[in-house]
Amino acid sequence: MSIEIGQNIPSATVYVMGDSGPESHETGQLFADKKTVLFALPGAFTPTCSRSHLPGFIDQFGAFAQKGVDQIICLSVNDAWVMDAWGKAQGADGKVMMVGDGNGDLSRELGFLVDMSGAGFGERSIRYAMIIENGVVTHLNVEAPREFKISDAETMLQLL
């Protein structure tokens, strides 16, 4: 069963690269008192994720801020080191928070962890985007497998 609109983001620990290495963040604090756009994808440095998904949110950072979004978070079942390197390579610094869900804990709690072992990925997140207000999901767009149609930056901007 996966999370639905109107529900609170479940409790989990995720990681963001800090000055001295990976820093843990509890979802309760990460999403408290903020309007957040969270998008998740199967993996850092993968083709669709690198060509379209992440760049769209980086490019539209200003438009999201104008609509009252406090933070944009990119989540993947990768470690904080990989997410940080990918964010730097894409120019995400100061625009999109690159969050590692290395063990898939948050993705599992959301109901979005899938086995992609057939493609050599192991367990990964499905592709989706959501708007979260003070820890509560207000919009949720989940992609069909191998699709990228409704979790992009433009679609999410239209929901705000």
Secondary structure in CASP SS format (residue, H / E / C, confidence):
PFRMAT SS
TARGET T0000
AUTHOR 0000-0000-0000
METHOD secondary structure of the structure
MODEL  1
M C 1.00
S C 1.00
I C 1.00
E C 1.00
I C 1.00
G C 1.00
Q C 1.00
N E 1.00
I C 1.00
P C 1.00
S C 1.00
A C 1.00
T E 1.00
V E 1.00
Y E 1.00
V E 1.00
M E 1.00
G E 1.00
D C 1.00
S C 1.00
G E 1.00
P E 1.00
E E 1.00
S E 1.00
H E 1.00
E E 1.00
T H 1.00
G H 1.00
Q H 1.00
L H 1.00
F C 1.00
A C 1.00
D C 1.00
K C 1.00
K E 1.00
T E 1.00
V E 1.00
L E 1.00
F E 1.00
A E 1.00
L C 1.00
P C 1.00
G C 1.00
A C 1.00
F C 1.00
T C 1.00
P H 1.00
T H 1.00
C H 1.00
S H 1.00
R H 1.00
S H 1.00
H H 1.00
L H 1.00
P H 1.00
G H 1.00
F H 1.00
I H 1.00
D H 1.00
Q C 1.00
F H 1.00
G H 1.00
A H 1.00
F H 1.00
A H 1.00
Q H 1.00
K C 1.00
G C 1.00
V C 1.00
D C 1.00
Q E 1.00
I E 1.00
I E 1.00
C E 1.00
L E 1.00
S E 1.00
V C 1.00
N C 1.00
D C 1.00
A H 1.00
W H 1.00
V H 1.00
M H 1.00
D H 1.00
A H 1.00
W H 1.00
G H 1.00
K H 1.00
A H 1.00
Q H 1.00
G C 1.00
A C 1.00
D C 1.00
G C 1.00
K C 1.00
V C 1.00
M E 1.00
M E 1.00
V E 1.00
G E 1.00
D C 1.00
G C 1.00
N C 1.00
G C 1.00
D H 1.00
L H 1.00
S H 1.00
R H 1.00
E H 1.00
L H 1.00
G C 1.00
F C 1.00
L E 1.00
V E 1.00
D E 1.00
M C 1.00
S H 1.00
G H 1.00
A H 1.00
G C 1.00
F C 1.00
G C 1.00
E E 1.00
R E 1.00
S E 1.00
I C 1.00
R C 1.00
Y E 1.00
A E 1.00
M E 1.00
I E 1.00
I E 1.00
E E 1.00
N C 1.00
G C 1.00
V E 1.00
V E 1.00
T E 1.00
H E 1.00
L E 1.00
N E 1.00
V E 1.00
E C 1.00
A C 1.00
P C 1.00
R C 1.00
E C 1.00
F C 1.00
K C 1.00
I C 1.00
S C 1.00
D C 1.00
A H 1.00
E H 1.00
T H 1.00
M H 1.00
L H 1.00
Q H 1.00
L H 1.00
L C 1.00
END
